[in-house]
Amino acid sequence: MPRKRQSQTVSATSVPNAIIPPSGNYSIPTLLRELHSLIHQLQDERTRGANSLLNIRKTHDRMKSEQRVSMYFKQKLRGLYTSAQADAKIEADLIRKALDKIALINALKSDKKQGGRTPTNQSGHNEESSISRKPAPVRKSVLMSILQQEAADLPIWNGKLSESPPPLCGCIPAESGYVAKPGDKVAAKVKVDADEDQWILGEVASHSTFSNKYEIEDIDGEGKHGKERYQLPCRRTTPLPKYKANPSTHPQALYQKHQQVYALYPQTTCFYFGVVHSRPSTIDEEYLVSFEDPSYEHGYSPPLPVPQRYIFTTKAHQRKK
């Protein structure tokens, strides 16, 4: 069974966050006005599209009275279908833009709750002392709710069918040389004792270009002066997804059934080895993962739900079956 973490508290700064553009270029009221305008445009396009579909249906009804489809109806239907496709494309583009606005608004709201990021100096380390920035701890149950909400709020990548999902969408790994930004959630491989490593959920505090190491903050580990931090090389960290994959349009961005993964065990902040039992079939569904557990007859637990946000794998972590 998964080993329980000792700490039962977490900093209030663990509120979900996302990478957002510089706050000086955006404001929530401005984005809300833009979203309001997009919704009105979307409604207009939806009305126009409904009229196109109505004309198509009326044309088909008129054709029923004819024994043979005339060239007139063929040309008319071709034009109507072309118009309906164009309307649908415009409507889909507006929906994507609206979803992008919503994701950005959510990111700004999360950043506002955190009160902004702690400034860093040129070496990549926080300027404030760990004592001065120590926040008040909150209950473990609150942390679990925050992590679940962050997973639910993860933006859905709504690319076109012809587009390939970007890095960090679902199971798509980060690009070579990718550097996570402060505030990004990562899986971090840390020493829990001399002979044991463990993958924990952490947050990037800083990255040093000189040593190419991250300073990772354990979101569920309280030290003497605040959260426990680790200096880790890049090879001991794995960035977590920034977008959900849409099973309906881009199933290739999901882990395969029976694939070996590391996943966040429910109600903990540790990742454990497991096997994908089933994949999400909708954007709201979660993976079902069977975790390695010798206390069960077959060596694996019954399938447990894990959001897309908290599952990863790399070649170095794969095990032979």
Secondary structure, DSSP 8 states (H G I E B T S, - for coil): -----S--EEEGGG--------GGG--HHHHHHHHHHHHHHHHHHHHHHHHHHHHHHHHHHHHTT-SS--HHHHHHHHHHHHHHHHHHHHHHHHHHHHHHHHHHHHHHHHHHHHTS---B-TTS-BSS-TTTT---EEEHHHHHHHHHHHHHHS-B----TTS---TTBTT----TT----TT-EEEEEEEEETTEEEEEEEEEEEEETTTTEEEEEEEEEEETTEEEEEEEEGGGEEE--SBB--TTT-GGGS--TT-EEEEE-TTSSEEEEEEEEE--SSTT--EEEEEB-TTSTTSB---EEE-GGGEE--GGG----
